[in-house]
Amino acid sequence: MDPSCMVFHYGQEMFEGLKAYKTEDDRILLFRPDKNIERANNTNDRLCIPRIPEEDFLQALKEIVKVDAAWIPTNPGTSLYIRPFIIATDPFLGVRPSSTYKFIIILSPVGAYYPEGLNPVKIWIEDEYVRAVRGGLGEAKAGANYVASLKAQVKAHDAGYSQVLWLDGVERKYIEEVGAMNIFFKINGVVVTPVLNGSILPGVTRSSCIELCKSWGYQVEERKISADELFTAAKSGELEEVWGTGTAAVVSPVGNLRKGDVVAQIGNGGIGELSQKLYDTVTGIQLGKIAGPEGWVVEVL
């Protein structure tokens, strides 16, 4: 690649992330790849990158997984991570959309996200830095979103916290998402998650958990929720569970929230009943052990 390729200088690139799973009867499954393809093309639209026809995208995913099927691990919690991405390749210095692009897919076996069990994480609510605002790139799967999060991530790690929970970039009071996950709260029996407002990534696991919770009879609210409301609910005991959702972890229980000098412990600090049920159900569908809603898994082999 030419050192003047536009991706190096102006950041025009899109990426996605999904996984392939091997079932006990040696089938290979993808989990809701149509949702990743839809999100990829929405990101392409936002970044002035040409859309990829959905059937071509899906065929590319299937074919490369078939070629590398032997690399899919089978130990509990393991899978084959799939990273499709597009980069701008014009050798040109100037702010405009590129005229040429490369569409690339790379794969890697990944180990269990929780090798020692589904242990709750500690979350740092960030009130100094801003990751995204409405009208920006928050809802796009673009590298710029992630590099903008690194400074706060380092600060949180230095304080002993594993993830950053972002506030909105305007009023700096409403919960948005964790650095690598969407976020959910169970408050007095009601499942609450921040509404998609243009600065939050529309997660595939997020939408799956919403659909499952509704099918189980839970009231689900997609709305604005402030940090103050969370800490008030934690103090009164109404904040029963907190969990993140994403491709890597599937469901990540949260046992501790901190904002400034205020720390709230969630429940007894362990994983909640609904968090565990969601994790067991989604991973069960991904591994072909549970029959999920129609179209949620695509068989490769």
C-alpha positions, 0 to 999 in steps of 0.5 A: 500500500502507498504511504499516502493511502487515504485511510492512513491520513483521513481515517475513512474505514469501516469494520465489523465483528462477528463469530463462527461457532462449531456445534456438537454435531460439527455444523458451523453457524453464524449468529445473525450475520444479516444484522452485521451486514446491515450495520456495515452498510449503514456505516458505509453510508455515513463514511461515504464508502460504497455499499456492498450487496448483502448477498455478496457480503454474506457469501464472502463470510461463508466462503472464508469461514469454509476455507478456515473451518479447521481453525474453529476451536471447540472448547467451551466458550471459544469461537472463530472471530471474523473481522470484515473491514473496508479501507480507503486506498487512493494514494492522495492527500486531500480531504475527500472520499476515496475513489478506491477501496479494499474489502478485507476479511480476517479471522482468528480463533478466540479463547473463552472471554470468561475462562474462570467463570462469568464474573462481574466487572467494575465500570467507570462512568466517564465525566471528563472526556466525550466519545461521540455526539448525535450527528457524529460517528457514534452509531457507525462502526468506525475506528474513530469511535474507538481511538476517541475512547482510549484516553478515558479507558487508560484512566479507568484502568489505572483506577482499577476499572475494566470498562468506561461507561460514557455519558452523552456529549451535550448535557453530560448526564445521560448514560450512553454505552460502554466502550465495547458494549451496550448497557442494560439495567434492571430497575424494579423489575423493568429492563432499561437500556439507553435509546438509540439516539445517533451517538450509540452503536446499534449492537446486534447482541443488544437487539437480541437481548431486547427481543428475548426479554420481551418474549419472556414477558419483561417490560423493556424501556428504551429511553434516556436514563441519567447517572443520577437516576442510576445511583438513586436506584442503587441506593434504594435497592431498586437497581437489581442488575446491570449488564453489558452486551457485545459480540466479544463477551455476549453478556457481561455482568456489572457488579460495581459502578463508579462516578467520581468519588461515588461507588455503587455496588449492584445487588450482592456483587454477583451475576443476576438471574436475568443476566445469566439467563440471557447469557445462557440463551444467546450462547445456547442459540449460537452453539446450536443447543437452543432453537432461537427465533427464525433466522437468528443462525445461518449454517455455513457447513 
